[in-house]
Amino acid sequence: MNLHAQAVEIILRNELFERDTENSVFMILMMWVRENYKDRQLYLPALLPLVDFTEMSHYFLISVVPSVFQEITNENVKKSLSYHYTLALENKIKMAKDVSFVPPTPVIRRLNAYESSDQKFAMKVEFRKISEWKIGEKYYSQPIFSNGYYFYFFMRVEISTADQSQYLAGYLRCTSEVTSNPLHYLPVNVTFEIELTDGRKRKFPPVSVVFDHFDRSIGSRMNPPNDNWERIRNGNSDIVKEDKIIVIISVEFKK
C-alpha cells in the first residue's frame, strides 16, 4: 500500500503477476488508491488501462465497479473510468450476442493463481478456546480475498426464541474494502462442513443465496441434532477436539 505509482505500474505490467480474477486486480489497485485518495486517484487514467474490465465477472462489473466510480471526485479521472467501463459493457454484450466475437486483446496476459479460481474457492478456519466463549459474542476468522471480495466467517452462541435453548451458529459475510456503498449483488452456492473428532466431516446441505448488502450475512445452526451448547463448551461434542472447532466453507460463484 506504500508503493509509488511507478512500482504499481511495474507490478500490473508483469505477466507473472498471478491473480484469481481481474476483479481482484481492480480491487487491489483501488485499495492502493484509497490509501491516499486525493493524490493517488490522479494516477488512475494511466493505471486503469492495465486492468482488463472485459475479463471481470458480470455481477462485479455491474454492481461493485459503478459504486467505486461514483466516489471518485476528480472529473477528468471519472471520464477516463467511464470510457473503460462502457467499452467493457459493450464488449460483454457483443460476446453474449455473437459467440464468434473476439474482444480486444488485453494489454497484459496474466496467469491464474489456481485452476477454477474464478468459479469457486474454499476456506478452512479454526476456532480455539471454545470453552471460554460468551453467549452473543462474535468470533471471527481471518478474511479470505477472492474474486474481488472479502469473505469472513464468524461463529457465536445464540439463544433460540422458540424454547430458549442455546446453540452454536456460523455465518459467512461478503464485504468490500474500496466502496462505502454497502449494496451489491453476488449470487453464490455455499456449503458448510465441520470436522469431527473421528476424522470424518459433517457436511451441511448446500445453500443458494444472494449477497446483496455488505452488512448482512448468511448462516446455519452448527450444532449436531443431539448436542447443545453446554456439551460443546465442555468438549463433549464430536465437533470439538482439544477445545477447537474446524469449519470448511466452500463458495461457488454463479454465472
Order of alpha helices (4+ residues) and beta strands (2+ residues): alpha-alpha-alpha-alpha-alpha-alpha-alpha-beta-beta-beta-beta-beta-beta-beta-beta-beta-alpha-beta
